[in-house]
Amino acid sequence: MRFLSSLLLILCASPAVASQFDRPIPQPQSATAELWFGLASVVLIAALGLVHHLVMRK
């Protein structure tokens, strides 16, 4: 029984059974995505500036 389970473990873990790993190919960003990311960055910086101003007033 011990030999059978060892043999089964070796057969199941063999590289022949495993599929080859295919690396994902990154897709280029669209111009629309870059525009929204830039707009969100500017809004975030403005919000941080506003919070800084409000905190410094107190």
MIDOSE-1310 file (N, C-alpha, C; in nm, 2 decimals, decimal comma, always signed):
residues 58
mrfl	+0,08/-0,12/+0,00/+0,00/+0,00/+0,00/+0,09/+0,13/+0,00; +0,20/+0,12/+0,08/+0,29/+0,24/+0,08/+0,35/+0,26/-0,05; +0,39/+0,15/-0,12/+0,45/+0,16/-0,25/+0,35/+0,22/-0,35; +0,23/+0,17/-0,35/+0,13/+0,22/-0,44/+0,10/+0,36/-0,42
ssll	+0,09/+0,41/-0,30/+0,06/+0,55/-0,28/+0,18/+0,64/-0,33; +0,30/+0,59/-0,30/+0,42/+0,66/-0,35/+0,43/+0,67/-0,50; +0,39/+0,56/-0,57/+0,39/+0,55/-0,71/+0,28/+0,65/-0,77; +0,17/+0,65/-0,71/+0,06/+0,74/-0,75/+0,10/+0,88/-0,73
lilc	+0,17/+0,92/-0,62/+0,21/+1,05/-0,60/+0,31/+1,10/-0,71; +0,40/+1,01/-0,74/+0,50/+1,04/-0,84/+0,44/+1,06/-0,98; +0,34/+0,97/-1,01/+0,27/+0,98/-1,14/+0,19/+1,11/-1,15; +0,12/+1,15/-1,05/+0,04/+1,27/-1,05/+0,12/+1,40/-1,05
aspa	+0,24/+1,39/-1,00/+0,32/+1,52/-0,99/+0,42/+1,52/-1,11; +0,41/+1,44/-1,21/+0,51/+1,44/-1,31/+0,49/+1,56/-1,40; +0,59/+1,62/-1,46/+0,59/+1,73/-1,54/+0,51/+1,71/-1,67; +0,50/+1,59/-1,71/+0,42/+1,55/-1,83/+0,28/+1,58/-1,82
vasq	+0,23/+1,58/-1,70/+0,09/+1,60/-1,67/+0,06/+1,75/-1,66; +0,16/+1,83/-1,61/+0,14/+1,97/-1,60/+0,14/+2,04/-1,73; +0,06/+2,15/-1,74/+0,06/+2,23/-1,86/+0,17/+2,34/-1,85; +0,21/+2,38/-1,96/+0,32/+2,48/-1,97/+0,26/+2,62/-1,92
fdrp	+0,34/+2,70/-1,85/+0,30/+2,83/-1,80/+0,32/+2,93/-1,92; +0,21/+3,00/-1,95/+0,22/+3,10/-2,05/+0,21/+3,24/-1,98; +0,32/+3,32/-2,00/+0,32/+3,45/-1,94/+0,22/+3,54/-2,00; +0,15/+3,61/-1,91/+0,05/+3,71/-1,97/+0,12/+3,82/-2,04
ipqp	+0,06/+3,86/-2,15/+0,11/+3,97/-2,23/+0,03/+4,10/-2,19; +0,10/+4,20/-2,13/+0,03/+4,32/-2,09/-0,02/+4,40/-2,22; -0,14/+4,44/-2,20/-0,21/+4,52/-2,31/-0,17/+4,67/-2,30; -0,16/+4,74/-2,41/-0,13/+4,88/-2,40/-0,25/+4,95/-2,35
qsat	-0,22/+5,07/-2,28/-0,33/+5,15/-2,22/-0,39/+5,23/-2,34; -0,52/+5,25/-2,33/-0,58/+5,33/-2,43/-0,57/+5,48/-2,39; -0,59/+5,57/-2,49/-0,58/+5,71/-2,46/-0,69/+5,76/-2,37; -0,80/+5,70/-2,37/-0,91/+5,73/-2,28/-0,87/+5,70/-2,14
aelw	-0,81/+5,58/-2,12/-0,77/+5,54/-1,98/-0,67/+5,63/-1,93; -0,57/+5,67/-2,01/-0,47/+5,77/-1,97/-0,53/+5,90/-1,93; -0,63/+5,95/-2,01/-0,70/+6,07/-1,98/-0,77/+6,07/-1,84; -0,84/+5,96/-1,82/-0,91/+5,95/-1,69/-0,81/+5,94/-1,58
fgla	-0,70/+5,87/-1,60/-0,60/+5,85/-1,49/-0,54/+5,99/-1,46; -0,51/+6,07/-1,56/-0,45/+6,20/-1,54/-0,55/+6,29/-1,47; -0,68/+6,28/-1,51/-0,78/+6,37/-1,45/-0,80/+6,33/-1,30; -0,80/+6,20/-1,27/-0,81/+6,15/-1,13/-0,69/+6,19/-1,05
svvl	-0,57/+6,19/-1,11/-0,45/+6,24/-1,03/-0,46/+6,38/-1,00; -0,51/+6,46/-1,09/-0,52/+6,61/-1,07/-0,62/+6,63/-0,96; -0,73/+6,57/-0,96/-0,84/+6,58/-0,86/-0,79/+6,54/-0,73; -0,72/+6,43/-0,72/-0,66/+6,38/-0,59/-0,57/+6,48/-0,53
iaal	-0,48/+6,54/-0,61/-0,38/+6,64/-0,56/-0,46/+6,76/-0,52; -0,56/+6,80/-0,59/-0,64/+6,92/-0,55/-0,71/+6,89/-0,42; -0,76/+6,77/-0,40/-0,83/+6,74/-0,28/-0,73/+6,73/-0,16; -0,61/+6,68/-0,18/-0,51/+6,68/-0,07/-0,47/+6,83/-0,04
glvh	-0,46/+6,91/-0,14/-0,43/+7,05/-0,11/-0,54/+7,12/-0,03; -0,67/+7,09/-0,06/-0,78/+7,15/+0,01/-0,79/+7,10/+0,15; -0,76/+6,97/+0,17/-0,76/+6,91/+0,31/-0,64/+6,98/+0,39; -0,53/+7,00/+0,33/-0,42/+7,06/+0,40/-0,46/+7,21/+0,44
hlvm	-0,52/+7,28/+0,35/-0,56/+7,41/+0,38/-0,66/+7,42/+0,49; -0,76/+7,33/+0,49/-0,86/+7,32/+0,60/-0,80/+7,28/+0,73; -0,70/+7,19/+0,73/-0,64/+7,15/+0,86/-0,55/+7,26/+0,92; -0,48/+7,33/+0,83/-0,39/+7,44/+0,88/-0,47/+7,56/+0,93
rk	-0,59/+7,58/+0,89/-0,67/+7,69/+0,94/-0,71/+7,68/+1,08; -0,73/+7,56/+1,13/-0,78/+7,54/+1,27/-0,67/+7,56/+1,37
